[in-house]
Amino acid sequence: MQVRQTIPIFRIFDVAKAREFYVDFLGFSVDWEHRFEGVSPVYMQISRDGCVLHLSEHHGDCCPGSTAFVRVTGLEAYHRELVDKNYGYLRPGIERTFHNSMGVEVVDPFGNRIRFDESLGAPR
């Protein structure tokens, strides 16, 4: 077996609020979305810079309040981008973590977390 990609699924309850957070604030793009019928729950894929997430309104797809850990480079620039947007519901900080890296954690309107992490190299 060879793993080609892992895609976390986050439970959402409001498509407009999800778009405001993931697209407008975090800068992801909507790749596609699917509904079985016009009024049925949405299932969508979003992505940014190689990070792919699925967002689902479907009951039972996943548990609200999940966390995805995402290793990145360029975290300080991304953090500045987020802070400069002056988003009214979240002002994430940037901190040094216990495993010699920097981290920025964001929490979506549904309690799901993304922990962006950048390694600072070998411990001193």
ROKOLTI-156307 format. One record per atom (N, C-alpha, C): x, y, z; atom name. Coordinates in Angstrom, 3 decimals. Layout:
N
+----------+----------+----------+------+
!       c1 !       c2 !       c3 ! name !
+----------+----------+----------+------+
!        X !        Y !        Z !   CA !
...
+----------+----------+----------+------+
REM end
This chain:
124
+----------+----------+----------+------+
!       c1 !       c2 !       c3 ! name !
+----------+----------+----------+------+
!    0.846 !   -1.191 !    0.000 !    N !
!    0.000 !    0.000 !    0.000 !   CA !
!    0.880 !    1.238 !    0.000 !    C !
!    0.439 !    2.240 !   -0.731 !    N !
!    1.095 !    3.546 !   -0.723 !   CA !
!    0.015 !    4.597 !   -0.491 !    C !
!    0.163 !    5.381 !    0.562 !    N !
!   -0.796 !    6.434 !    0.852 !   CA !
!   -0.496 !    7.621 !   -0.055 !    C !
!   -1.486 !    8.075 !   -0.778 !    N !
!   -1.308 !    9.198 !   -1.703 !   CA !
!   -1.761 !   10.515 !   -1.097 !    C !
!   -2.779 !   10.475 !   -0.222 !    N !
!   -3.272 !   11.709 !    0.382 !   CA !
!   -4.200 !   11.362 !    1.539 !    C !
!   -4.177 !   12.182 !    2.558 !    N !
!   -5.099 !   12.069 !    3.674 !   CA !
!   -5.916 !   13.346 !    3.708 !    C !
!   -7.232 !   13.232 !    3.775 !    N !
!   -8.103 !   14.409 !    3.749 !   CA !
!   -9.014 !   14.378 !    4.975 !    C !
!   -8.781 !   15.256 !    5.938 !    N !
!   -9.682 !   15.339 !    7.086 !   CA !
!  -11.072 !   15.813 !    6.667 !    C !
!  -12.089 !   15.339 !    7.381 !    N !
!  -13.467 !   15.782 !    7.162 !   CA !
!  -13.915 !   16.515 !    8.416 !    C !
!  -14.403 !   17.743 !    8.248 !    N !
!  -14.923 !   18.536 !    9.355 !   CA !
!  -16.426 !   18.686 !    9.213 !    C !
!  -17.130 !   18.534 !   10.316 !    N !
!  -18.588 !   18.729 !   10.352 !   CA !
!  -18.878 !   20.213 !   10.429 !    C !
!  -19.784 !   20.674 !    9.583 !    N !
!  -20.234 !   22.065 !    9.593 !   CA !
!  -21.756 !   22.076 !    9.712 !    C !
!  -22.300 !   23.224 !   10.146 !    N !
!  -23.739 !   23.344 !   10.326 !   CA !
!  -24.344 !   24.501 !    9.559 !    C !
!  -23.502 !   25.316 !    8.915 !    N !
!  -23.979 !   26.501 !    8.209 !   CA !
!  -22.992 !   26.790 !    7.085 !    C !
!  -23.421 !   26.601 !    5.841 !    N !
!  -22.530 !   26.752 !    4.687 !   CA !
!  -22.012 !   28.183 !    4.570 !    C !
!  -22.876 !   29.170 !    4.772 !    N !
!  -22.439 !   30.567 !    4.655 !   CA !
!  -21.368 !   30.893 !    5.692 !    C !
!  -21.557 !   30.437 !    6.920 !    N !
!  -20.573 !   30.685 !    7.982 !   CA !
!  -19.274 !   29.939 !    7.683 !    C !
!  -19.374 !   28.729 !    7.146 !    N !
!  -18.182 !   27.970 !    6.776 !   CA !
!  -17.399 !   28.688 !    5.681 !    C !
!  -18.101 !   29.199 !    4.678 !    N !
!  -17.428 !   29.947 !    3.606 !   CA !
!  -16.760 !   31.212 !    4.144 !    C !
!  -17.449 !   31.919 !    5.031 !    N !
!  -16.871 !   33.127 !    5.621 !   CA !
!  -15.551 !   32.793 !    6.328 !    C !
!  -15.528 !   31.693 !    7.072 !    N !
!  -14.338 !   31.319 !    7.817 !   CA !
!  -13.246 !   30.747 !    6.911 !    C !
!  -13.580 !   29.696 !    6.163 !    N !
!  -12.557 !   28.987 !    5.401 !   CA !
!  -12.099 !   29.718 !    4.144 !    C !
!  -13.012 !   30.369 !    3.450 !    N !
!  -12.660 !   31.051 !    2.196 !   CA !
!  -12.235 !   32.488 !    2.472 !    C !
!  -13.110 !   33.261 !    3.111 !    N !
!  -12.811 !   34.684 !    3.309 !   CA !
!  -11.680 !   34.903 !    4.307 !    C !
!  -11.671 !   34.182 !    5.421 !    N !
!  -10.657 !   34.398 !    6.448 !   CA !
!   -9.388 !   33.585 !    6.199 !    C !
!   -9.508 !   32.257 !    6.082 !    N !
!   -8.311 !   31.431 !    5.943 !   CA !
!   -7.733 !   31.421 !    4.531 !    C !
!   -8.499 !   31.847 !    3.536 !    N !
!   -7.979 !   31.928 !    2.173 !   CA !
!   -8.022 !   30.638 !    1.384 !    C !
!   -8.848 !   29.682 !    1.807 !    N !
!   -9.026 !   28.455 !    1.039 !   CA !
!   -9.919 !   28.741 !   -0.171 !    C !
!   -9.880 !   27.871 !   -1.155 !    N !
!  -10.766 !   27.933 !   -2.320 !   CA !
!  -11.706 !   26.748 !   -2.283 !    C !
!  -12.924 !   26.945 !   -2.745 !    N !
!  -13.860 !   25.835 !   -2.874 !   CA !
!  -13.548 !   25.122 !   -4.183 !    C !
!  -13.151 !   23.858 !   -4.100 !    N !
!  -12.836 !   23.061 !   -5.291 !   CA !
!  -14.101 !   22.501 !   -5.926 !    C !
!  -15.009 !   22.024 !   -5.088 !    N !
!  -16.294 !   21.512 !   -5.557 !   CA !
!  -17.221 !   21.351 !   -4.362 !    C !
!  -18.509 !   21.288 !   -4.663 !    N !
!  -19.485 !   20.967 !   -3.632 !   CA !
!  -20.573 !   20.090 !   -4.227 !    C !
!  -21.178 !   19.275 !   -3.372 !    N !
!  -22.180 !   18.319 !   -3.833 !   CA !
!  -23.378 !   18.319 !   -2.894 !    C !
!  -24.560 !   18.252 !   -3.480 !    N !
!  -25.819 !   18.022 !   -2.756 !   CA !
!  -26.584 !   16.969 !   -3.550 !    C !
!  -27.204 !   16.032 !   -2.847 !    N !
!  -27.995 !   15.028 !   -3.542 !   CA !
!  -29.228 !   15.654 !   -4.178 !    C !
!  -29.794 !   16.662 !   -3.510 !    N !
!  -30.932 !   17.417 !   -4.030 !   CA !
!  -30.722 !   18.861 !   -3.627 !    C !
!  -31.519 !   19.766 !   -4.139 !    N !
!  -31.349 !   21.188 !   -3.884 !   CA !
!  -31.345 !   21.613 !   -2.434 !    C !
!  -32.084 !   20.907 !   -1.594 !    N !
!  -32.170 !   21.304 !   -0.187 !   CA !
!  -31.429 !   20.344 !    0.750 !    C !
!  -30.750 !   19.362 !    0.215 !    N !
!  -30.050 !   18.402 !    1.066 !   CA !
!  -28.738 !   18.992 !    1.585 !    C !
!  -28.138 !   18.358 !    2.591 !    N !
!  -26.887 !   18.870 !    3.150 !   CA !
!  -25.769 !   18.910 !    2.112 !    C !
!  -24.846 !   19.822 !    2.323 !    N !
!  -23.725 !   19.982 !    1.397 !   CA !
!  -22.528 !   19.152 !    1.857 !    C !
!  -21.762 !   18.701 !    0.880 !    N !
!  -20.460 !   18.081 !    1.110 !   CA !
!  -19.532 !   18.780 !    0.136 !    C !
!  -18.457 !   19.395 !    0.650 !    N !
!  -17.595 !   20.174 !   -0.235 !   CA !
!  -16.125 !   19.931 !    0.049 !    C !
!  -15.327 !   20.211 !   -0.962 !    N !
!  -13.876 !   20.155 !   -0.803 !   CA !
!  -13.321 !   21.557 !   -0.934 !    C !
!  -12.434 !   21.906 !    0.004 !    N !
!  -11.725 !   23.177 !   -0.050 !   CA !
!  -10.235 !   22.886 !   -0.014 !    C !
!   -9.431 !   23.831 !   -0.524 !    N !
!   -7.984 !   23.613 !   -0.506 !   CA !
!   -7.243 !   24.945 !   -0.522 !    C !
!   -6.016 !   24.857 !   -0.033 !    N !
!   -5.096 !   25.981 !   -0.092 !   CA !
!   -3.682 !   25.431 !    0.046 !    C !
!   -2.845 !   25.755 !   -0.920 !    N !
!   -1.411 !   25.446 !   -0.841 !   CA !
!   -1.126 !   23.993 !   -0.479 !    C !
!   -1.892 !   23.070 !   -1.031 !    N !
!   -1.658 !   21.650 !   -0.778 !   CA !
!   -2.442 !   21.068 !    0.386 !    C !
!   -3.081 !   21.909 !    1.196 !    N !
!   -3.919 !   21.425 !    2.293 !   CA !
!   -5.341 !   21.256 !    1.755 !    C !
!   -5.868 !   20.049 !    1.827 !    N !
!   -7.205 !   19.740 !    1.328 !   CA !
!   -8.071 !   19.301 !    2.504 !    C !
!   -9.260 !   19.877 !    2.605 !    N !
!  -10.218 !   19.514 !    3.641 !   CA !
!  -11.566 !   19.233 !    3.004 !    C !
!  -12.324 !   18.339 !    3.608 !    N !
!  -13.716 !   18.137 !    3.228 !   CA !
!  -14.579 !   18.694 !    4.357 !    C !
!  -15.622 !   19.413 !    3.992 !    N !
!  -16.575 !   19.973 !    4.940 !   CA !
!  -17.920 !   19.341 !    4.664 !    C !
!  -18.568 !   18.858 !    5.724 !    N !
!  -19.807 !   18.113 !    5.536 !   CA !
!  -20.895 !   18.576 !    6.494 !    C !
!  -22.095 !   18.779 !    5.941 !    N !
!  -23.275 !   19.023 !    6.757 !   CA !
!  -24.007 !   17.718 !    7.084 !    C !
!  -23.542 !   16.618 !    6.548 !    N !
!  -24.218 !   15.335 !    6.724 !   CA !
!  -24.022 !   14.785 !    8.123 !    C !
!  -25.115 !   14.475 !    8.799 !    N !
!  -25.072 !   13.838 !   10.111 !   CA !
!  -24.387 !   12.489 !    9.994 !    C !
!  -23.454 !   12.232 !   10.875 !    N !
!  -22.792 !   10.938 !   10.887 !   CA !
!  -21.505 !   10.866 !   10.093 !    C !
!  -21.201 !   11.869 !    9.275 !    N !
!  -19.944 !   11.838 !    8.529 !   CA !
!  -18.734 !   11.989 !    9.445 !    C !
!  -18.873 !   12.819 !   10.446 !    N !
!  -17.759 !   13.088 !   11.340 !   CA !
!  -18.285 !   13.781 !   12.586 !    C !
!  -17.399 !   13.954 !   13.537 !    N !
!  -17.785 !   14.515 !   14.831 !   CA !
!  -17.381 !   15.981 !   14.903 !    C !
!  -18.289 !   16.869 !   15.293 !    N !
!  -17.890 !   18.272 !   15.481 !   CA !
!  -16.797 !   18.358 !   16.540 !    C !
!  -15.932 !   19.329 !   16.414 !    N !
!  -14.867 !   19.520 !   17.384 !   CA !
!  -13.625 !   18.704 !   17.092 !    C !
!  -13.412 !   18.339 !   15.846 !    N !
!  -12.229 !   17.576 !   15.457 !   CA !
!  -11.031 !   18.507 !   15.273 !    C !
!   -9.842 !   17.909 !   15.153 !    N !
!   -8.613 !   18.683 !   14.973 !   CA !
!   -7.797 !   18.079 !   13.844 !    C !
!   -7.238 !   18.950 !   13.001 !    N !
!   -6.275 !   18.531 !   11.975 !   CA !
!   -4.953 !   19.227 !   12.274 !    C !
!   -3.869 !   18.479 !   12.232 !    N !
!   -2.513 !   18.995 !   12.448 !   CA !
!   -1.866 !   19.108 !   11.084 !    C !
!   -1.436 !   20.312 !   10.705 !    N !
!   -0.936 !   20.561 !    9.352 !   CA !
!    0.478 !   21.141 !    9.436 !    C !
!    1.449 !   20.420 !    8.928 !    N !
!    2.831 !   20.923 !    8.884 !   CA !
!    2.980 !   21.860 !    7.691 !    C !
!    3.597 !   23.017 !    7.934 !    N !
!    3.714 !   24.040 !    6.901 !   CA !
!    5.098 !   24.681 !    6.938 !    C !
!    5.376 !   25.496 !    5.939 !    N !
!    6.472 !   26.459 !    5.965 !   CA !
!    5.840 !   27.820 !    5.692 !    C !
!    6.520 !   28.873 !    6.080 !    N !
!    5.990 !   30.214 !    5.861 !   CA !
!    4.889 !   30.596 !    6.842 !    C !
!    4.933 !   30.043 !    8.040 !    N !
!    3.853 !   30.261 !    9.002 !   CA !
!    3.756 !   31.716 !    9.468 !    C !
!    4.876 !   32.374 !    9.663 !    N !
!    4.820 !   33.769 !   10.123 !   CA !
!    4.113 !   34.662 !    9.105 !    C !
!    4.387 !   34.470 !    7.824 !    N !
!    3.711 !   35.260 !    6.784 !   CA !
!    2.217 !   34.956 !    6.757 !    C !
!    1.851 !   33.690 !    6.901 !    N !
!    0.433 !   33.320 !    6.914 !   CA !
!   -0.258 !   33.923 !    8.139 !    C !
!    0.407 !   33.887 !    9.270 !    N !
!   -0.149 !   34.481 !   10.486 !   CA !
!   -0.398 !   35.972 !   10.283 !    C !
!    0.557 !   36.678 !    9.689 !    N !
!    0.373 !   38.117 !    9.398 !   CA !
!   -0.828 !   38.334 !    8.479 !    C !
!   -0.964 !   37.463 !    7.474 !    N !
!   -2.104 !   37.555 !    6.548 !   CA !
!   -3.424 !   37.436 !    7.311 !    C !
!   -3.501 !   36.482 !    8.222 !    N !
!   -4.728 !   36.293 !    8.998 !   CA !
!   -5.001 !   37.485 !    9.902 !    C !
!   -3.999 !   37.951 !   10.612 !    N !
!   -4.165 !   39.082 !   11.528 !   CA !
!   -4.586 !   40.332 !   10.760 !    C !
!   -3.996 !   40.548 !    9.589 !    N !
!   -4.315 !   41.735 !    8.785 !   CA !
!   -5.754 !   41.746 !    8.287 !    C !
!   -6.408 !   40.591 !    8.248 !    N !
!   -7.805 !   40.540 !    7.805 !   CA !
!   -8.761 !   41.069 !    8.864 !    C !
!   -8.285 !   41.178 !   10.102 !    N !
!   -9.100 !   41.744 !   11.177 !   CA !
!  -10.455 !   41.043 !   11.292 !    C !
!  -10.437 !   39.726 !   11.242 !    N !
!  -11.639 !   38.893 !   11.334 !   CA !
!  -12.268 !   39.075 !   12.715 !    C !
!  -13.535 !   39.341 !   12.759 !    N !
!  -14.202 !   39.682 !   14.005 !   CA !
!  -14.366 !   38.563 !   15.006 !    C !
!  -14.207 !   37.311 !   14.585 !    N !
!  -14.500 !   36.196 !   15.476 !   CA !
!  -13.266 !   35.439 !   15.976 !    C !
!  -12.078 !   35.792 !   15.477 !    N !
!  -10.883 !   35.055 !   15.883 !   CA !
!   -9.642 !   35.883 !   15.589 !    C !
!   -8.765 !   35.952 !   16.573 !    N !
!   -7.462 !   36.597 !   16.413 !   CA !
!   -6.397 !   35.589 !   16.860 !    C !
!   -5.999 !   34.680 !   15.958 !    N !
!   -5.066 !   33.637 !   16.380 !   CA !
!   -3.685 !   34.211 !   16.696 !    C !
!   -3.066 !   33.631 !   17.699 !    N !
!   -1.693 !   33.995 !   18.028 !   CA !
!   -0.732 !   33.048 !   17.347 !    C !
!    0.536 !   33.348 !   17.505 !    N !
!    1.590 !   32.440 !   17.025 !   CA !
!    2.476 !   32.163 !   18.226 !    C !
!    2.794 !   30.902 !   18.425 !    N !
!    3.572 !   30.570 !   19.618 !   CA !
!    4.593 !   29.488 !   19.328 !    C !
!    5.601 !   29.468 !   20.151 !    N !
!    6.607 !   28.413 !   20.078 !   CA !
!    6.046 !   27.210 !   20.830 !    C !
!    6.121 !   26.038 !   20.239 !    N !
!    5.568 !   24.845 !   20.861 !   CA !
!    6.667 !   24.043 !   21.559 !    C !
!    6.265 !   23.053 !   22.305 !    N !
!    7.199 !   22.251 !   23.085 !   CA !
!    8.110 !   21.388 !   22.227 !    C !
!    7.761 !   21.150 !   20.976 !    N !
!    8.564 !   20.283 !   20.124 !   CA !
!    9.363 !   21.075 !   19.087 !    C !
!    9.875 !   22.259 !   19.517 !    N !
!   10.756 !   23.104 !   18.706 !   CA !
!   10.139 !   23.486 !   17.366 !    C !
!    8.944 !   24.024 !   17.455 !    N !
!    8.273 !   24.515 !   16.261 !   CA !
!    7.430 !   25.729 !   16.643 !    C !
!    6.905 !   26.396 !   15.626 !    N !
!    5.949 !   27.485 !   15.822 !   CA !
!    4.579 !   26.955 !   15.469 !    C !
!    3.564 !   27.453 !   16.149 !    N !
!    2.222 !   26.992 !   15.867 !   CA !
!    1.204 !   28.106 !   15.853 !    C !
!    0.223 !   27.967 !   14.977 !    N !
!   -0.953 !   28.835 !   14.930 !   CA !
!   -2.162 !   27.912 !   14.908 !    C !
!   -3.038 !   28.097 !   15.886 !    N !
!   -4.252 !   27.275 !   15.926 !   CA !
!   -5.454 !   28.146 !   15.623 !    C !
!   -6.292 !   27.676 !   14.713 !    N !
!   -7.544 !   28.366 !   14.404 !   CA !
!   -8.694 !   27.428 !   14.735 !    C !
!   -9.796 !   28.020 !   15.183 !    N !
!  -10.989 !   27.254 !   15.541 !   CA !
!  -12.141 !   27.784 !   14.696 !    C !
!  -12.774 !   26.888 !   13.935 !    N !
!  -13.875 !   27.323 !   13.069 !   CA !
!  -15.148 !   27.548 !   13.890 !    C !
!  -16.201 !   28.097 !   13.277 !    N !
!  -17.439 !   28.380 !   14.015 !   CA !
!  -18.148 !   27.146 !   14.568 !    C !
!  -17.668 !   25.949 !   14.228 !    N !
!  -18.318 !   24.705 !   14.637 !   CA !
!  -17.467 !   23.920 !   15.632 !    C !
!  -16.379 !   24.530 !   16.105 !    N !
!  -15.519 !   23.907 !   17.098 !   CA !
!  -14.386 !   23.060 !   16.551 !    C !
!  -14.250 !   22.977 !   15.235 !    N !
!  -13.149 !   22.230 !   14.629 !   CA !
!  -11.880 !   23.083 !   14.674 !    C !
!  -10.741 !   22.426 !   14.845 !    N !
!   -9.463 !   23.130 !   14.962 !   CA !
!   -8.501 !   22.696 !   13.861 !    C !
!   -7.731 !   23.664 !   13.382 !    N !
!   -6.585 !   23.358 !   12.528 !   CA !
!   -5.363 !   23.901 !   13.256 !    C !
!   -4.396 !   23.019 !   13.469 !    N !
!   -3.128 !   23.434 !   14.082 !   CA !
!   -2.067 !   23.464 !   12.995 !    C !
!   -1.749 !   24.679 !   12.544 !    N !
!   -0.678 !   24.868 !   11.572 !   CA !
!    0.639 !   24.873 !   12.351 !    C !
!    1.615 !   24.093 !   11.893 !    N !
!    2.855 !   23.906 !   12.631 !   CA !
!    4.049 !   23.998 !   11.685 !    C !
!    5.058 !   24.779 !   12.088 !    N !
!    6.284 !   24.876 !   11.296 !   CA !
!    7.470 !   24.518 !   12.180 !    C !
!    8.254 !   23.547 !   11.738 !    N !
!    9.423 !   23.114 !   12.475 !   CA !
!   10.489 !   24.196 !   12.452 !    C !
!   11.155 !   24.388 !   13.580 !    N !
!   12.242 !   25.357 !   13.675 !   CA !
!   13.598 !   24.684 !   13.550 !    C !
!   13.632 !   23.409 !   13.181 !    N !
!   14.877 !   22.680 !   13.027 !   CA !
!   15.178 !   21.829 !   14.230 !    C !
!   16.402 !   21.347 !   14.278 !    N !
!   16.819 !   20.448 !   15.366 !   CA !
!   16.842 !   21.204 !   16.702 !    C !
!   16.415 !   20.543 !   17.762 !    N !
!   16.476 !   21.181 !   19.088 !   CA !
!   17.895 !   21.551 !   19.454 !    C !
!   18.032 !   22.635 !   20.210 !    N !
!   19.371 !   23.075 !   20.612 !   CA !
!   19.873 !   22.297 !   21.796 !    C !
+----------+----------+----------+------+
REM end
